[in-house]
């Protein structure tokens, strides 16, 4: 279930946006996706109170609000609920450049909501579904389901392999790196060394000496025979990400 929220101090516009989103959820979603639009919040405090116990996948956030404005609320959401996708909605186009600091998914103009909302809705649903891609593993302590985006790298150890995750949790599984490589080949993973398969999304740095640094600061050597293939794969990954960001 995907949950969409609205925060706008204008009841009239909030109602318009609610009805448009409700209609998009009813007619423009893949069959296997369920979605709900929450009744609109009118203050940032209401949003933060809700987020204490509930999660929101996407929030359409007005900027010019009394008390806690949209930028202040976005900063709190980034800290308290970093997985929430923020889409700013404003009547003031001059806010667009200031909004970049808060890494919004999109900036919508209220005067152009009819033209801009449908495409934004489609793109944000695509992003939410991508973020939900999961894999199941049989670990030495039982089965676990992990999001692909949360796996930093796999490390082979004889007849076992370790899964290193963004939460710092490490899971031990029985199996070979060869079979694991086949399992993850349709995702953005690359086997840089006989004992390491890395998630290209979690690469922080690739140096000229044949080492890759992951976002958890782990430095992994790239074998010479795999270097050319890895560089080609990683460049294609970067191009795909740039293209996706331009579309979003």
N, C-alpha and C positions, 0 to 999 in steps of 0.2 A: 504494500500500500504506500503510494506516494502522497505526502501531505503538503499542500500549498497554503501559504498564509499571505495576508495583505495587512499592511499597516499604513493608514492614511487618516489624517485628522478631518478630511472632508467626507462626511457620510454619503454625499451624493456621488462623488467619484468612486469611493470605495464600493458602493452598490453597483455601479456600472461595471467596474473591473471584476467584481465577484461574479456577476451574471455572465460576462464574457468568458471568464476562466471556467465556470461551471459548464458552459456550452462546449468549450474546447475539450474538456475532460470527457464529456458525453459522446462527442462525435469524432475526435481526432487522436485517439489513443490506440496503440496496438491492443488486440483482443485480450492478451494475457496480463495487461497492466491495469491495476485498480488505482484510482486517484480520488482524493477528496479536497475540497476547498473549504477552509475554516471560515467562520464568520469573521468579518474584518476587525482588527484591533485598531484603536484610535490613538493609542499612546505607546511609546517605547517601553514604558514600565509594564504595561499589560503583556507585551511580547516576552520580556525577560521573565516575568512571573510564569508564563506558560512554559517556557523552555526549561524551567527548573525540573519539571516532571515529564515533559513530552518533547518529542523531536519534530522538527519541521525540515522537509527536504528543500523547499524553495520558498523564499519570501520576497514579495513585491513591496518595495519600501519607498515611501515618500521621503523627500529630503527636508522640505521646509515645513517643519512641525514645531509647535510651541514646546517649551521644556526641553526634553531630549530630542534633538533633531535627528534626521536620518543618518547622518555621518556618525554621530555619537553612538547611535544604536548599532550601526554596522560594526563599529569597533568592538562593542561589547559582544556582539554575536560572533565575531571572529575569534574571540577569546573563549566564550562559553559554549558555543556550538559551531565549531570550525567546519563541520561537514555541510552546514546549511548554505545553499546557493543564494546569493543576494542579487536581486535585480532592482536597480533604482528606477523609480517612476517620478518624473517631475515636470512641472509646468515651466520651469526655468532652464532653458538649454545651456545657459552659461555655467551651470553646475557640473556639466559633463566632465570637464578637465579636472576639477577638484575631486570628482568621484573616483578617479583612477587609483588614488592612494589606498582605497578600501577594496581593491580587486573585485569589482562587481562582475557578474557574468554578462550583463547587458545594462544599457541605460536607455529607458524608454521615455519618449516625450508624450505628455498627456494629450497634447493637441493632435498627435499622430497615432494614437493608441490603436485605432482600427487597422491601420496598415502594418504597424510594427509588432503588435502582440502575437498574431498567429505564427509567424516565423520564429519569434523568440520562444514561444511555447513549445514548438516542435524541437528546437535545438536544446532547450533545457531538459526536456524529457529524454532525448538521446543521451545527454550527459549523465543524467541520473541512472539510466539503465546501464551505461558503461561502467559507472562507479559501483554497480551492484554485481558485476561479474564475479563469480565465486568458483572455487575449487575445493573438493573434499579430499582429505588425506587420512589414511589410517596410521596413527602414531602409536608409539609404544605405550601410550596412556589412553588410547581410545581414538575414535574418529573426531576430526575437527573440520570445520568449514571456514575457509579463509577467503577474504576478498582478494582478487588478483592484485589490486593496487596496494594492498598492505604487505605483500611479500617483497622483501628487499633482495634476497639471494638465497640460493640453495648451496649447501656445502656437502660434498661427498665424503664418507668415512667408511671404507671397506664395503660391507654389505648394508650399510645404512646411509641415510643422508639427513642433514639438518635443515630446517626451514627457519631462516632468520626474518623476523617481521618488524614492521614499523613501530610496534608497541614494545619492542625489545624482547618479546617472548620468543623462545626457541623451541621448536618441536622436532622430535627425533622419529624418523620413519624407517622401516625396513624396506629396502629396494635399491636398485642400481641407478646410477646417473643416466645410463643409456635409456632405460624405460621412462625415467622422469623427463628427460629431454623430449621424448615423443609426446608425453602428456601435456606439456606446456608450449609445444611448438606453434600453436595457433595464437599465442599471446606474445607480448613484447619481451620475451626472454631470449638470452643468448648464452650459449656455453662457451665461456672465454678460456676455460682451462678444463682439463679432465675432471677436476674436483669442484668446479664452480660454475653455476648457472646464475646469471644476474638478470634482474629486472631493469630494463633500459630506462624505465620511468624514474628509477631511484639512483641514477648515476649523477654524481655531483661533479666529477672531473675525470677527464681522460688525458693522460700526459704522454709525452713523446718517448718515454722510457719503457713503455709497455705495461703501465699500471693503470687501473681504474679505481677511483675512489667513490664509494657509495655514500648515500646521504647519512648513513649511521657512522660514517668515518672509517669504515673497514676498507683497507687497501688490498686489492686483489691483482695478482699478476696475470697478464694475458699471455697465453702461450704463443710462440712465434708463428706456428702453423695456423693458428686461428685468428691472427691479428687482422689480416686483409678482409676476411669474411665479417669479422666483428665491426670494423670501421664502416664497411658498406652497409651492414644492418643498422648500425646506430645512426648513420646519416639519413637513411630512409625513415627511421623512427622520428628524427628531428623534423624532417620535412613534413611528415604526416601531422605532427603536433602543431606546427606552424599553420598548416592549411586548416586544421580543425579550429584553431583559435581565430583565424581570419573569418571562418564561417560563423563561429559563435558570436 
